[in-house]
Amino acid sequence: MADVKTVATRAGYGEALVELGNKRDDFLVMDADLAAATQTGKFKEAFPDRFYNCGIAEQNMMSIAAGIAATGKRVFVSSFAMFASGRAFEQIRNSICYPNLPVIIGATHGGISVGEDGATHQCLEDIAIMRTLPNMTIINPADAVEAKKAVYAAINHDGPVYMRFGRYAVPVVFDDSYYFKIGKANILRDGSDVTIIATGLMVDEALKAYDILKGEGISARVINMATIKPLDNEAVLAAAKDTGAIVTAEEHSVIGGLGSAVSEVVCESCPVPVVKLGVYDRFGFSGPAGELLDVFGLRAKDIAQKAKAAIALKK
């Protein structure tokens, strides 16, 4: 069997910025002194006159980006997810979302897979925080291919976008023929017993869980939900009606993230069991990314167990 190619989604982000820079000159890129880590350094090298290092000052960076966006240009701003969503929340809320400006936040190093950087940098709350903001669109790509396509979609979107990228190299799920559209989910496997709705690096784990369940005679539908806001309600409700049970899988707190978004839709319109898999109201800790995913139960076998639990809850 050939080795599976693994690439961090942040790498796809950096590559897409350079590609876009070669095609259009109506946007700028800003970073908070983390260009090597966020991968915006690739754009800096190619287009130094269109790149600005704002220093370790995310709040100022967001305010500057808002001012530039108000003049008609689009702006990408980057930092680690913890600082982009947490430290600069007020500026994102009041200066970017309130006037509905085209600022794209490229937040890297999201989730527990930041690894050795530890609890202070393992942002497990950013999706929940950004979901509360009117006008904000949230995208969490599954692999580097989807990350690049999402960047192309984001620059053409009218309004603010929060894009979550990872440090950890994850398996490439899609090829270049993959079609990405903001707000549209993708059914990757179809089934009738249970639906697994996954986002980010959990999509690959969901596909592996599908194989585990298939081996046990369980038919699972697997949905890639890259856009968490606006959620593809149609896909969620179809899954609820067709399979009668749902599992959500995310590298994020189970409070306020994908699981909460799906539960809100299902509870209101088509009540069926929804079992959430994610990080259960706790902080992370330092360790190798792969081992942390094991410790926190964010693996295919854990999804498969949740799927069987969801099926057992069916009436």
PEZI-V970474 format. One record per residue. N is the residue number from 1. RES is the residue in three letters. SS is DSSP state (h for helix, s for strand, l for the rest). Layout:
[[N	RES	SS] [N	RES	SS]]
This chain:
[[1	MET	l] [2	ALA	l] [3	ASP	l] [4	VAL	l] [5	LYS	l] [6	THR	s] [7	VAL	s] [8	ALA	l] [9	THR	h] [10	ARG	h] [11	ALA	h] [12	GLY	h] [13	TYR	h] [14	GLY	h] [15	GLU	h] [16	ALA	h] [17	LEU	h] [18	VAL	h] [19	GLU	h] [20	LEU	h] [21	GLY	h] [22	ASN	h] [23	LYS	h] [24	ARG	l] [25	ASP	l] [26	ASP	l] [27	PHE	s] [28	LEU	s] [29	VAL	s] [30	MET	s] [31	ASP	s] [32	ALA	l] [33	ASP	l] [34	LEU	l] [35	ALA	h] [36	ALA	h] [37	ALA	h] [38	THR	h] [39	GLN	l] [40	THR	l] [41	GLY	h] [42	LYS	h] [43	PHE	h] [44	LYS	h] [45	GLU	h] [46	ALA	h] [47	PHE	l] [48	PRO	h] [49	ASP	h] [50	ARG	h] [51	PHE	s] [52	TYR	s] [53	ASN	s] [54	CYS	l] [55	GLY	l] [56	ILE	l] [57	ALA	l] [58	GLU	h] [59	GLN	h] [60	ASN	h] [61	MET	h] [62	MET	h] [63	SER	h] [64	ILE	h] [65	ALA	h] [66	ALA	h] [67	GLY	h] [68	ILE	h] [69	ALA	h] [70	ALA	l] [71	THR	l] [72	GLY	l] [73	LYS	l] [74	ARG	s] [75	VAL	s] [76	PHE	s] [77	VAL	s] [78	SER	s] [79	SER	s] [80	PHE	s] [81	ALA	h] [82	MET	h] [83	PHE	h] [84	ALA	h] [85	SER	h] [86	GLY	h] [87	ARG	h] [88	ALA	l] [89	PHE	h] [90	GLU	h] [91	GLN	h] [92	ILE	h] [93	ARG	h] [94	ASN	h] [95	SER	h] [96	ILE	h] [97	CYS	h] [98	TYR	l] [99	PRO	l] [100	ASN	l] [101	LEU	l] [102	PRO	l] [103	VAL	s] [104	ILE	s] [105	ILE	s] [106	GLY	s] [107	ALA	s] [108	THR	s] [109	HIS	l] [110	GLY	s] [111	GLY	l] [112	ILE	h] [113	SER	h] [114	VAL	h] [115	GLY	h] [116	GLU	h] [117	ASP	h] [118	GLY	l] [119	ALA	l] [120	THR	l] [121	HIS	l] [122	GLN	l] [123	CYS	s] [124	LEU	l] [125	GLU	l] [126	ASP	h] [127	ILE	h] [128	ALA	h] [129	ILE	h] [130	MET	h] [131	ARG	h] [132	THR	l] [133	LEU	l] [134	PRO	l] [135	ASN	l] [136	MET	l] [137	THR	s] [138	ILE	s] [139	ILE	s] [140	ASN	l] [141	PRO	l] [142	ALA	l] [143	ASP	l] [144	ALA	h] [145	VAL	h] [146	GLU	h] [147	ALA	h] [148	LYS	h] [149	LYS	h] [150	ALA	h] [151	VAL	h] [152	TYR	h] [153	ALA	h] [154	ALA	h] [155	ILE	h] [156	ASN	l] [157	HIS	l] [158	ASP	l] [159	GLY	l] [160	PRO	l] [161	VAL	s] [162	TYR	s] [163	MET	s] [164	ARG	s] [165	PHE	l] [166	GLY	l] [167	ARG	l] [168	TYR	l] [169	ALA	l] [170	VAL	s] [171	PRO	s] [172	VAL	l] [173	VAL	l] [174	PHE	l] [175	ASP	l] [176	ASP	l] [177	SER	l] [178	TYR	l] [179	TYR	l] [180	PHE	l] [181	LYS	l] [182	ILE	l] [183	GLY	l] [184	LYS	l] [185	ALA	l] [186	ASN	s] [187	ILE	s] [188	LEU	s] [189	ARG	s] [190	ASP	l] [191	GLY	l] [192	SER	l] [193	ASP	l] [194	VAL	s] [195	THR	s] [196	ILE	s] [197	ILE	s] [198	ALA	s] [199	THR	l] [200	GLY	l] [201	LEU	l] [202	MET	h] [203	VAL	h] [204	ASP	h] [205	GLU	h] [206	ALA	h] [207	LEU	h] [208	LYS	h] [209	ALA	h] [210	TYR	h] [211	ASP	h] [212	ILE	h] [213	LEU	h] [214	LYS	h] [215	GLY	h] [216	GLU	l] [217	GLY	l] [218	ILE	l] [219	SER	l] [220	ALA	s] [221	ARG	s] [222	VAL	s] [223	ILE	s] [224	ASN	s] [225	MET	l] [226	ALA	l] [227	THR	s] [228	ILE	s] [229	LYS	s] [230	PRO	l] [231	LEU	l] [232	ASP	l] [233	ASN	h] [234	GLU	h] [235	ALA	h] [236	VAL	h] [237	LEU	h] [238	ALA	h] [239	ALA	h] [240	ALA	h] [241	LYS	h] [242	ASP	h] [243	THR	h] [244	GLY	l] [245	ALA	s] [246	ILE	s] [247	VAL	s] [248	THR	s] [249	ALA	s] [250	GLU	s] [251	GLU	s] [252	HIS	s] [253	SER	s] [254	VAL	l] [255	ILE	l] [256	GLY	l] [257	GLY	l] [258	LEU	h] [259	GLY	h] [260	SER	h] [261	ALA	h] [262	VAL	h] [263	SER	h] [264	GLU	h] [265	VAL	h] [266	VAL	h] [267	CYS	h] [268	GLU	h] [269	SER	h] [270	CYS	l] [271	PRO	l] [272	VAL	l] [273	PRO	s] [274	VAL	s] [275	VAL	s] [276	LYS	s] [277	LEU	s] [278	GLY	s] [279	VAL	s] [280	TYR	l] [281	ASP	l] [282	ARG	l] [283	PHE	l] [284	GLY	l] [285	PHE	l] [286	SER	l] [287	GLY	l] [288	PRO	l] [289	ALA	h] [290	GLY	h] [291	GLU	h] [292	LEU	h] [293	LEU	h] [294	ASP	h] [295	VAL	h] [296	PHE	l] [297	GLY	l] [298	LEU	l] [299	ARG	l] [300	ALA	h] [301	LYS	h] [302	ASP	h] [303	ILE	h] [304	ALA	h] [305	GLN	h] [306	LYS	h] [307	ALA	h] [308	LYS	h] [309	ALA	h] [310	ALA	h] [311	ILE	h] [312	ALA	h] [313	LEU	l] [314	LYS	l] [315	LYS	l]]
